Amino acid sequence: MDTILEIEALKKYYGKSKNQTKALDGISFRVMKGEFLGIMGSSGSGKSTLLNCIATVTRPDGGEILLRNRQVQELKGRELAQYRGKKIGYLFQNFELLDHMTGRENILIPLSLHNVDETESRSRLKQLAGYLEITDVLDKFPSQMSGGQKQRVAAARALILNPEMILADEPTGALDSKNARTLMEKMEGLNQDAGATILMVTHDTNAASYCRRILFIQDGLIFHELRRDIPRETRQEFYQRILKVMAQLGGGSEHVL
Ligand SMILES: Nc1ncnc2c1ncn2[C@@H]1O[C@H](COP(=O)(O)OP(=O)(O)OP(=O)(O)O)[C@@H](O)[C@H]1O
């Protein structure tokens, strides 16, 4: 399997000496092409810091982030813009849609920022909208959409340029359980049928049970790893194993949906 992303001994420390917080303390792992990898851990374990480092929002204090063997920290100018806008697609907890733009315009924003073939992207939009069941909200504004529709529009925006990897930060955090389930089924389909590579940070055990592999982090390091035994293990069985690890970490007690 191809490695898409390699995290090697990544460190991020906040503060100095006695008051220092080791948000990331030399964490290492790989994301392979076509993986659906979850990152879980209790509050303050370093999940957001990790995602922010990968997104180049936060500068690490040590270690390496390599996207297809390229040092992400060394990217500058056009290459950095390409990495942020084209190589990685982001899905945020609060959707981050522009209120004055329709669903279609929101999804097509990345096109105007990068020099891409418009005909191809428009046909991709049609395909994504159909799959994500948002065709009938493409001409609506975010204020006229449900939370679930907003997040699926955001997912289409993240996918429109066919990125190497999707970074999802608590994507079900603002959704009710039904919409969360729909979103996760769509993400699972994008992973299994379209080969999308997804790295998702979540607190939500149900959402995590759609992943193929989960890394549990504690104090900025990997504490445990679970792999779903497909096809022998059902999602419900995987969910139960995730709950057990979360109980050791001191969190997670929802009911499987
Ligand atoms: N800008 C900052 N300045 C100082 N400390 C920080 C900063 N950002 C994060 N931290 C600390 O680093 C540690 C890891 O934080 P991080 O936000 O990565 O955790 P998290 O796992 O995402 O938590 P949550 O699940 O609550 O979002 C925490 O102890 C946090 O207080």
Ligand as a Chemical Component Dictionary entry (heavy atoms), coordinates in Angstrom:
data_LIG
# 
_chem_comp.id                   LIG 
_chem_comp.type                 NON-POLYMER 
_chem_comp.pdbx_formal_charge   0 
_chem_comp.three_letter_code    LIG 
# 
loop_
_chem_comp_atom.comp_id 
_chem_comp_atom.atom_id 
_chem_comp_atom.alt_atom_id 
_chem_comp_atom.type_symbol 
_chem_comp_atom.charge 
_chem_comp_atom.model_Cartn_x 
_chem_comp_atom.model_Cartn_y 
_chem_comp_atom.model_Cartn_z 
_chem_comp_atom.pdbx_ordinal 
LIG N1  N1  N 0 -2.278  27.724 21.970 1  
LIG C1  C1  C 0 -2.071  26.972 23.055 2  
LIG N2  N2  N 0 -1.376  27.455 24.095 3  
LIG C2  C2  C 0 -1.124  26.704 25.197 4  
LIG N3  N3  N 0 -1.538  25.425 25.354 5  
LIG C3  C3  C 0 -2.233  24.889 24.346 6  
LIG C4  C4  C 0 -2.560  25.630 23.156 7  
LIG N4  N4  N 0 -3.265  24.823 22.337 8  
LIG C5  C5  C 0 -3.399  23.646 22.968 9  
LIG N5  N5  N 0 -2.791  23.684 24.178 10 
LIG C6  C6  C 0 -2.698  22.573 25.144 11 
LIG O1  O1  O 0 -2.170  21.429 24.454 12 
LIG C7  C7  C 0 -2.843  20.259 24.874 13 
LIG C8  C8  C 0 -3.459  19.575 23.665 14 
LIG O2  O2  O 0 -4.500  20.377 23.188 15 
LIG P1  P1  P 0 -5.412  19.968 21.935 16 
LIG O3  O3  O 0 -6.328  21.102 21.655 17 
LIG O4  O4  O 0 -4.546  19.490 20.833 18 
LIG O5  O5  O 0 -6.231  18.717 22.534 19 
LIG P2  P2  P 0 -7.505  17.958 21.950 20 
LIG O6  O6  O 0 -7.204  16.518 22.113 21 
LIG O7  O7  O 0 -7.818  18.433 20.582 22 
LIG O8  O8  O 0 -8.643  18.401 22.951 23 
LIG P3  P3  P 0 -10.242 18.541 22.724 24 
LIG O9  O9  O 0 -10.729 17.149 22.490 25 
LIG O10 O10 O 0 -10.731 19.114 24.008 26 
LIG O11 O11 O 0 -10.450 19.439 21.542 27 
LIG C9  C9  C 0 -3.870  20.681 25.925 28 
LIG O12 O12 O 0 -3.301  20.483 27.208 29 
LIG C10 C10 C 0 -4.067  22.144 25.654 30 
LIG O13 O13 O 0 -4.403  22.851 26.832 31 
# 
loop_
_chem_comp_bond.comp_id 
_chem_comp_bond.atom_id_1 
_chem_comp_bond.atom_id_2 
_chem_comp_bond.value_order 
_chem_comp_bond.pdbx_ordinal 
LIG N1  C1  SING 1  
LIG C1  N2  SING 2  
LIG C1  C4  DOUB 3  
LIG N2  C2  DOUB 4  
LIG C2  N3  SING 5  
LIG N3  C3  DOUB 6  
LIG C3  C4  SING 7  
LIG C3  N5  SING 8  
LIG C4  N4  SING 9  
LIG N4  C5  DOUB 10 
LIG C5  N5  SING 11 
LIG N5  C6  SING 12 
LIG C6  O1  SING 13 
LIG C6  C10 SING 14 
LIG O1  C7  SING 15 
LIG C7  C8  SING 16 
LIG C7  C9  SING 17 
LIG C8  O2  SING 18 
LIG O2  P1  SING 19 
LIG P1  O3  DOUB 20 
LIG P1  O4  SING 21 
LIG P1  O5  SING 22 
LIG O5  P2  SING 23 
LIG P2  O6  DOUB 24 
LIG P2  O7  SING 25 
LIG P2  O8  SING 26 
LIG O8  P3  SING 27 
LIG P3  O9  DOUB 28 
LIG P3  O10 SING 29 
LIG P3  O11 SING 30 
LIG C9  O12 SING 31 
LIG C9  C10 SING 32 
LIG C10 O13 SING 33 
# 
